[in-house]
Amino acid sequence: MSFPDADPNRPDAPVRPIDAFVPPVDAPPGMTTKTLDENTSDTLAGDTSVACGYTGTHIGTKASQYYRVFALSDFGISTDFHVSQVSFQVEDCESIDTDCTTVNVDVGTYTPAPTGTSLTGTFTQLATATATVPTVVEDDNGNTPGATVNTPISATIPASSNLYFEIDAPDGRDTYQLYVGGNAAGEKGSAYTSSSCAGTTPVDISTTTGDTPPPKIDLLMTVTGTY
């Protein structure tokens, strides 16, 4: 299966330091703030991500979804987890507007625990919000200034649950292209995607390129909350 590059000739951009995640606010008295993060490193690497792109006479990226699933028990959380923010990094986002696009971000529970390279279980959405993605221009050499999108969202994830975080990007035909940021430094669990290129069932994004062996694509997506 091949993921076509949405725009192989991205315009040059100056190389600036890549943004870091914004530290979460302090927890209320008696509670602990925790950021759920499956990545070994949160440093964005350019020329890493893939997207389901238009080819031929059209440009842009097609409607796509990106997922991470976090088992609360893996992070030492044995009580309800109160989500306050989701965050993701951006490798490239280009459009004719100052802000590149908006995407929906969703959180909820996923059952059972993920196994294999696809998510075939049940998603139960508990909250949704709109995230504004700024313009980020990666040059032809894979150099990117990067950006971090932090979005407030409120949901209570029951104890012992698997929490999912989804980025739902709309169709960008002749309008915009989006590459969610990542690296290849390692991860505790897979990042997944679904689209007209990858299919409607979310699959490990590293398996969608058709390369042998597949490249490592560790999407930088985190969830912050208190317990």
Sequence and secondary structure as in RCSB ss.txt:
>XXXX:A:sequence
MSFPDADPNRPDAPVRPIDAFVPPVDAPPGMTTKTLDENTSDTLAGDTSVACGYTGTHIGTKASQYYRVFALSDF
GISTDFHVSQVSFQVEDCESIDTDCTTVNVDVGTYTPAPTGTSLTGTFTQLATATATVPTVVEDDNGNTPGATVN
TPISATIPASSNLYFEIDAPDGRDTYQLYVGGNAAGEKGSAYTSSSCAGTTPVDISTTTGDTPPPKIDLLMTVTG
TY
>XXXX:A:secstr
     S SS                   TT  EEEE  BS     SS     B  TT  SB  EEEEEEEEGGGG
T  S EEEEEEEEEEEEEEESSSEEEEEEEEEEEEES  BTTB  SEEEEEEEEEEEEE B   TTS    EEEE
EEEEEEE TT EEEEEEEE   TTTEEEEE EESS BSS  EEEETTTEEEEEEGGGSS  SS    EE EEEEE
E 
